[in-house]
Amino acid sequence: MQRLEADPRVTIHYHSQVTALHGDTWLEGITLKTGDTERRIETRALFIMIGAAPNTGWLSGLAETDAKGFVQTGAAAGQSDDYATTAPGIFAVGDVRAGSVKRVASAVGEGSVVVSRIWQYLEDLRVTAA
């Protein structure tokens, strides 16, 4: 956590809720609520640290979750990719994923694997649109 806090490229918003995602083809911004204040932040990336209980209500039914609120991925979501959800272009890694081992090292590894899959998804969209 100290490395993230020290990195000038990273802004951490503690005790905040993402109330909306903005963008048509990719993430362009978020609406963030901290206490009674709500504001829009322009961003192309979002990482959420949610603690022990999955904070997945913001998905608004876009991706299926299990009875405890963990995101279904891979075979449970009808996907061949272990991290793909039921929603095209939405991948889940780490603790929020149903069946994950709930370990930081695993989450980091999963996140690094998924980055290439996100780029491939975006490239496929570009090729399809052309």
C-alpha positions as CSV (number, residue, x, y, z in Angstrom):
1,M,0.0,0.0,0.0
2,Q,2.9,2.4,0.8
3,R,4.2,2.1,-2.8
4,L,0.7,3.0,-4.2
5,E,0.4,5.9,-1.8
6,A,3.8,7.2,-2.8
7,D,3.2,7.0,-6.6
8,P,2.1,10.4,-8.0
9,R,0.3,8.6,-10.8
10,V,-2.1,6.9,-8.4
11,T,-4.9,8.5,-6.4
12,I,-6.4,6.5,-3.6
13,H,-10.0,7.4,-2.5
14,Y,-10.5,5.8,0.8
15,H,-14.0,5.0,2.1
16,S,-15.5,5.9,-1.2
17,Q,-18.2,4.3,-3.4
18,V,-18.3,4.2,-7.2
19,T,-21.8,5.2,-8.0
20,A,-21.5,5.2,-11.8
21,L,-19.2,4.3,-14.7
22,H,-19.1,6.6,-17.8
23,G,-18.1,5.8,-21.3
24,D,-19.5,4.2,-24.4
25,T,-16.7,2.0,-25.7
26,W,-14.3,2.1,-22.8
27,L,-14.1,3.6,-19.4
28,E,-13.9,7.4,-19.6
29,G,-14.8,8.4,-16.1
30,I,-16.5,7.5,-12.8
31,T,-18.8,9.1,-10.3
32,L,-17.4,8.7,-6.8
33,K,-19.2,9.3,-3.6
34,T,-17.2,10.0,-0.4
35,G,-19.3,10.8,2.6
36,D,-22.0,13.2,1.4
37,T,-20.0,14.5,-1.6
38,E,-20.4,13.0,-5.1
39,R,-18.2,14.0,-8.0
40,R,-17.2,12.8,-11.4
41,I,-13.6,11.9,-12.1
42,E,-12.2,11.5,-15.6
43,T,-10.2,8.3,-15.7
44,R,-9.3,5.4,-18.0
45,A,-8.6,2.9,-15.2
46,L,-10.3,1.8,-12.0
47,F,-9.0,-0.6,-9.4
48,I,-11.2,-1.3,-6.4
49,M,-10.1,-2.7,-3.0
50,I,-13.2,-4.1,-1.4
51,G,-12.2,-5.9,1.7
52,A,-13.6,-9.3,2.9
53,A,-17.2,-8.8,1.7
54,P,-17.7,-8.4,-2.1
55,N,-18.8,-4.9,-3.0
56,T,-20.4,-5.8,-6.3
57,G,-23.8,-4.1,-6.1
58,W,-22.4,-1.4,-8.4
59,L,-22.3,-3.9,-11.3
60,S,-26.1,-3.3,-11.5
61,G,-26.7,-6.8,-12.7
62,L,-24.2,-6.5,-15.6
63,A,-22.3,-9.6,-14.5
64,E,-23.8,-12.5,-12.6
65,T,-22.8,-13.1,-9.0
66,D,-23.2,-16.0,-6.7
67,A,-25.5,-16.0,-3.7
68,K,-22.8,-14.3,-1.6
69,G,-22.2,-11.6,-4.2
70,F,-19.0,-12.9,-5.6
71,V,-18.6,-12.5,-9.4
72,Q,-19.1,-15.6,-11.5
73,T,-16.2,-16.2,-13.9
74,G,-15.0,-18.9,-16.2
75,A,-17.0,-22.1,-16.5
76,A,-19.5,-20.9,-13.8
77,A,-20.2,-17.9,-16.1
78,G,-20.3,-20.1,-19.3
79,Q,-17.0,-18.8,-20.4
80,S,-13.8,-20.6,-21.5
81,D,-11.6,-17.7,-20.1
82,D,-11.1,-18.2,-16.3
83,Y,-11.6,-14.5,-15.7
84,A,-14.4,-13.6,-18.1
85,T,-17.8,-12.8,-16.6
86,T,-21.2,-13.1,-18.1
87,A,-20.8,-9.6,-19.5
88,P,-18.7,-9.1,-22.6
89,G,-15.6,-7.0,-21.8
90,I,-15.9,-7.3,-18.0
91,F,-13.3,-9.5,-16.3
92,A,-13.0,-10.2,-12.6
93,V,-9.9,-11.1,-10.7
94,G,-8.8,-11.5,-7.1
95,D,-11.1,-11.7,-4.0
96,V,-14.2,-10.5,-5.9
97,R,-14.2,-13.6,-8.1
98,A,-16.2,-16.5,-6.9
99,G,-14.0,-19.5,-6.1
100,S,-10.8,-17.4,-5.8
101,V,-8.3,-18.3,-3.1
102,K,-8.5,-14.8,-1.5
103,R,-4.8,-14.2,-1.4
104,V,-3.0,-11.0,-2.5
105,A,-0.4,-12.8,-4.5
106,S,-3.0,-14.7,-6.5
107,A,-5.0,-11.5,-7.1
108,V,-1.9,-9.7,-8.4
109,G,-1.1,-12.6,-10.7
110,E,-4.6,-12.8,-12.0
111,G,-4.6,-9.1,-12.6
112,S,-1.4,-9.3,-14.6
113,V,-2.8,-12.1,-16.7
114,V,-6.1,-10.3,-17.4
115,V,-4.4,-7.1,-18.8
116,S,-3.4,-9.0,-22.0
117,R,-7.0,-10.3,-22.3
118,I,-8.4,-6.8,-22.0
119,W,-6.1,-5.6,-24.7
120,Q,-7.1,-8.5,-26.9
121,Y,-10.8,-7.7,-26.3
122,L,-10.3,-4.1,-27.2
123,E,-8.4,-5.1,-30.4
124,D,-11.2,-7.5,-31.4
125,L,-13.6,-4.6,-31.0
126,R,-11.5,-2.3,-33.1
127,V,-11.2,-4.9,-35.9
128,T,-14.9,-5.6,-35.8
129,A,-15.7,-1.9,-36.0
130,A,-13.4,-1.4,-39.0
